[in-house]
Amino acid sequence: MTRVTVWNEYRHEQTDAKVREVYPEGIHGQLASFLKEAGMDVKTATLDEPEHGLTEEVLNDTDVLIWWGHVAHQEVSNEIVERVHRHVLRGMGLVVLHSAHMSKIFIKLMGTSCDLKWREANERERLWVMDPSHPIAEGIGEYIELEQEEMYGTHFDVPAPDELIFVGWFEGGNVFPSGSTYRRGNGKIFYFQPGHETHPTYYHPDIQKVIINGVRWCEPVKRDYPVYGHSEALEQISKKN
């Protein structure tokens, strides 16, 4: 059974009545609900818990970490970022959602600013499937239509992805690489753009399906982390003058 930890800064839901109305159990609670229904072993963690809920024990028991953040990126401890980074390199999967593109952990893994264009105009988004053979797109038609979403537009300052799964088109004319995968060390990363806090995006069946597929794709490969540093010869080296 896939072990998932859903991390959410959990600030909007406590201070904004509109967000609380959409996600009364928190964004993390809604994400956890459909992942549990998919048969996964799910726990949640939030910013204000000790060690942000991401202790070594929790991460050791996590196959895939989901990250949602927006207004409190800078409140995340650098020590915890280093801890998560180490676990990703050693094989833990990471699903980065919506505004978590500006999280410390995603920026560290990408090595760029991860900035983009944005607009809150309640406009329609159409997510086109660019790689229909990819496991993350399994069960999805040619596109996903969302009645309202926050616009994210290019240029998106990230490295070229290993795989581009979705491209989003917005009613106002912008486009965006909305679903991309990366590999860092032994770990796999899936960035997925939809999920503005005032829209019910995470109730949409196809969005849920993509996140479930993304978690399964990010599951770690069961192998040891490579050993780096000085290495003894495997064969006898002939003496040379």
C-alpha positions in Angstrom: 0.0 0.0 0.0 1.4 3.4 -1.0 2.2 5.5 2.0 1.4 9.2 1.3 1.9 12.3 3.5 -0.1 15.3 2.4 1.5 18.6 3.5 -0.4 21.9 3.6 0.6 25.2 5.1 -3.1 25.4 6.3 -3.3 29.2 6.5 -5.9 30.3 4.0 -8.5 28.0 5.5 -8.1 29.5 9.0 -8.2 33.2 7.9 -10.4 33.3 4.8 -14.1 32.4 5.1 -14.4 31.8 1.3 -11.5 29.3 1.3 -12.9 27.6 4.5 -16.3 27.3 2.7 -14.7 25.5 -0.2 -12.4 23.3 1.9 -13.9 23.0 5.4 -11.5 20.2 6.3 -8.6 22.1 4.8 -7.0 21.5 1.4 -5.0 18.7 2.9 -8.2 17.1 4.2 -9.8 17.0 0.8 -6.6 15.7 -0.9 -6.3 13.0 1.8 -10.0 12.0 1.4 -9.8 10.9 -2.2 -6.4 9.3 -1.8 -7.7 7.2 1.0 -10.6 6.2 -1.2 -8.1 5.1 -3.8 -6.7 2.6 -1.3 -3.6 4.6 -0.1 -2.3 4.9 3.5 -2.6 8.6 4.0 -1.5 11.0 6.8 -1.4 14.8 6.8 1.0 17.4 8.1 0.8 21.2 8.4 3.1 24.1 8.9 2.3 24.9 12.5 3.0 21.4 13.8 6.3 20.7 15.5 8.9 20.3 12.7 6.1 21.2 10.3 4.8 17.6 10.9 7.8 16.3 8.8 9.9 14.5 11.3 12.5 12.0 10.2 10.1 9.3 11.4 7.3 10.6 9.3 9.5 10.9 6.2 11.0 7.5 6.7 7.4 6.1 6.5 6.5 8.2 3.4 6.6 6.9 -0.1 5.2 10.0 -1.7 5.0 13.5 -0.2 2.4 16.0 -1.6 3.1 19.7 -1.0 0.6 22.6 -1.1 1.7 26.1 0.0 1.1 29.7 -0.9 1.4 32.6 1.6 3.8 31.1 4.1 6.7 29.7 2.0 9.3 31.7 3.9 8.0 30.3 7.2 9.2 26.8 6.3 12.4 26.0 8.2 15.5 25.6 6.1 16.4 22.6 8.2 13.1 20.8 7.2 13.7 21.8 3.6 17.1 20.1 3.7 15.5 17.1 5.3 12.9 16.7 2.6 15.5 17.3 -0.1 17.6 14.5 1.3 14.7 12.1 1.3 13.7 13.0 -2.3 17.3 12.3 -3.5 17.2 9.0 -1.7 13.9 8.0 -3.5 10.9 9.6 -1.8 8.4 10.8 -4.5 7.2 14.5 -4.4 4.0 15.8 -5.9 4.0 19.7 -6.0 0.7 21.3 -6.4 -0.4 24.8 -7.7 1.3 27.6 -5.8 3.9 25.3 -4.3 5.9 26.1 -7.3 7.4 28.9 -5.1 8.0 26.6 -2.2 11.6 26.4 -0.9 11.8 22.7 -1.6 10.7 23.0 -5.3 13.0 25.9 -5.9 15.9 24.0 -4.3 15.2 20.9 -6.4 14.8 22.9 -9.7 17.7 25.3 -9.1 15.9 28.3 -10.7 13.5 31.0 -9.5 10.4 29.0 -10.5 8.5 32.2 -11.1 5.7 32.7 -13.6 2.9 35.1 -14.7 -0.4 34.9 -12.8 -3.9 36.4 -12.8 -7.0 35.8 -10.7 -9.9 36.4 -13.0 -12.0 33.2 -12.5 -11.4 32.2 -16.1 -11.9 28.9 -17.8 -8.9 26.5 -18.1 -8.5 23.7 -20.6 -5.8 21.2 -19.7 -4.7 19.4 -22.9 -3.1 16.0 -22.6 0.3 16.2 -24.4 1.5 12.6 -23.6 -1.5 10.2 -23.8 0.7 7.2 -23.3 2.0 8.4 -19.9 0.7 6.7 -16.7 -0.2 10.0 -15.2 -2.7 10.7 -18.0 -4.3 7.2 -17.7 -8.1 7.4 -17.7 -8.1 11.1 -18.9 -9.7 12.1 -22.2 -8.1 14.6 -24.7 -8.4 17.4 -22.1 -9.8 18.4 -18.7 -12.1 21.5 -18.6 -12.2 23.6 -15.5 -14.9 26.3 -15.3 -12.7 28.6 -13.0 -9.0 28.6 -12.2 -6.3 31.0 -11.4 -4.2 31.8 -14.5 -0.6 30.6 -14.5 1.2 31.7 -17.7 4.6 31.3 -19.4 7.4 31.9 -19.1 7.7 29.4 -16.2 11.3 29.6 -14.9 12.0 26.0 -14.4 14.4 23.6 -16.2 13.0 21.7 -19.2 11.0 18.9 -17.8 11.8 15.2 -18.3 8.2 14.8 -19.5 5.5 17.3 -20.3 2.1 15.6 -19.6 -0.3 18.6 -19.7 -0.4 22.0 -21.2 -3.0 24.4 -19.9 -4.9 27.0 -22.0 -6.7 29.9 -20.3 -9.7 31.9 -21.4 -7.6 35.1 -21.4 -5.2 33.6 -24.0 -2.2 32.4 -21.8 -0.8 28.9 -21.9 1.3 27.0 -19.3 3.2 23.7 -18.9 0.6 22.5 -16.3 1.8 19.0 -15.7 5.5 18.1 -15.8 7.8 15.4 -14.4 11.4 15.6 -13.1 13.9 13.2 -11.6 16.4 14.2 -8.9 18.7 11.5 -7.5 16.6 8.4 -6.9 13.4 10.6 -6.5 10.6 11.4 -9.0 8.8 14.7 -9.0 5.4 15.7 -10.5 4.4 19.3 -10.7 0.6 19.9 -11.4 -0.7 23.4 -11.7 -4.5 23.5 -11.0 -5.6 24.1 -7.4 -6.3 27.7 -6.5 -7.6 27.8 -2.9 -11.0 29.6 -3.7 -12.0 27.2 -6.5 -13.3 23.6 -5.9 -10.6 22.2 -8.2 -9.7 19.2 -5.9 -13.3 17.9 -6.1 -13.1 17.5 -9.9 -13.0 13.7 -10.7 -10.4 14.1 -13.4 -8.1 16.3 -11.3 -8.4 13.7 -8.5 -7.5 11.0 -11.0 -4.4 12.8 -12.2 -3.2 13.4 -8.6 -3.8 9.7 -7.8 -1.9 8.7 -11.0 0.8 11.1 -10.1 1.3 9.7 -6.7 1.5 6.1 -8.1 4.0 7.3 -10.7 6.2 9.0 -8.0 6.4 5.8 -5.9 10.0 5.0 -5.1 11.9 2.3 -6.9 13.0 -0.3 -4.3 16.7 -0.1 -4.6 19.6 1.2 -2.5 20.8 4.8 -2.9 24.1 4.9 -4.8 27.3 5.1 -2.8 29.4 8.1 -3.7 33.0 9.1 -3.0 36.2 7.1 -3.2 35.8 3.8 -4.8 38.2 0.8 -4.7 39.0 -0.9 -8.0 36.9 -3.9 -8.9 39.6 -5.4 -11.1 43.4 -5.6 -10.6 45.1 -2.5 -12.1 48.3 -3.3 -14.0 51.3 -1.3 -12.8 52.4 1.4 -15.3 55.6 3.3 -15.3 
